[in-house]
Amino acid sequence: MESNLTHFAVEMLLDALQQGQSVVMYGTGTSMQPTINEGDAITVVPPKSIKVGDIVVILLGHDSLVVHRVIDIGAREGRVYVQTKGDNKDRPDPRRAIDFVKGKVVKIEKFN
C-alpha cells in the first residue's frame, strides 16, 4: 500500500509542477544537511532556468525524487545534462539529462 501512495504522491507533485504550480515538500534524509533538514518545508517551482548552485528536484525513477544542488551543467552528444550533489555527500550523483529536473527550490523554511 505504501508504494502505491508514494507513486500517487509523486505523480501529483509532478503534475502540479508541469501545470506551472508551486508545491511544498518536506525534507527527509540527511543528504542536504545542514541546508535542508528533516521536516523543513521546501517550496518548489517549475524549473524555468537552472544554474550551478541551484537546488533542484530530480526524478530518479518512477517513484523516486531527490533534492540536490546543481554542481555542473554541460552538453554531451547534443544533449544537455546536469550533475548534482547532496551538500552532505562526498561524491556527486551521476549526470542526468536536464529533462529529469522537475523543479527548482526557491524557499526553505526551517522546522526547528
Residue pairs with C-beta under 8 A, 6 or more apart in sequence:
3 63
6 63
7 62
7 63
10 62
10 63
10 64
10 65
13 23
13 25
13 65
14 59
14 102
16 22
16 23
17 23
17 44
17 45
17 46
17 57
17 102
17 103
18 46
20 46
21 46
22 43
22 44
22 45
22 106
23 43
23 44
23 103
24 41
24 42
24 43
24 44
25 41
25 42
25 44
25 57
25 67
26 39
26 40
26 41
26 42
27 36
27 37
27 38
27 39
27 40
27 41
27 42
27 67
27 111
28 38
29 38
30 38
30 88
31 66
31 68
31 86
31 87
31 88
31 89
32 55
32 67
32 68
32 69
32 86
32 87
32 88
33 87
33 88
34 87
34 88
35 55
35 69
35 87
35 108
36 42
36 55
36 67
36 87
36 105
36 108
37 110
37 111
37 112
38 111
39 111
39 112
40 108
40 109
40 110
40 111
41 107
41 108
41 109
41 111
42 67
42 105
42 107
42 108
42 109
43 105
43 106
43 107
43 108
43 109
44 57
44 103
44 104
44 105
44 106
45 103
45 104
45 106
46 103
46 104
47 56
47 101
47 102
47 103
47 104
48 104
50 56
50 70
50 73
50 82
50 98
50 101
50 104
51 70
51 73
52 70
52 71
52 72
52 73
53 69
53 70
54 69
54 70
54 104
54 105
55 67
55 68
55 69
55 70
55 104
55 105
56 67
56 68
56 69
56 70
56 82
56 84
56 101
56 102
56 103
56 104
56 105
57 65
57 66
57 67
57 101
57 102
57 103
57 104
57 105
58 65
58 66
58 67
58 68
58 82
58 84
58 93
58 96
58 100
58 101
58 102
59 65
59 100
59 102
60 66
60 100
65 102
66 84
66 86
66 93
67 105
68 84
68 85
68 86
68 89
68 93
69 84
69 85
69 86
69 87
70 82
70 83
70 84
71 83
71 84
71 85
71 92
72 82
72 83
72 92
72 95
73 80
73 81
73 82
73 83
73 98
74 80
74 81
74 83
74 95
75 81
76 95
79 97
79 98
80 97
80 98
81 95
81 96
81 97
81 98
82 95
82 96
82 98
82 100
82 101
83 92
83 93
83 94
83 95
83 96
84 92
84 93
84 96
85 91
85 92
85 93
86 93
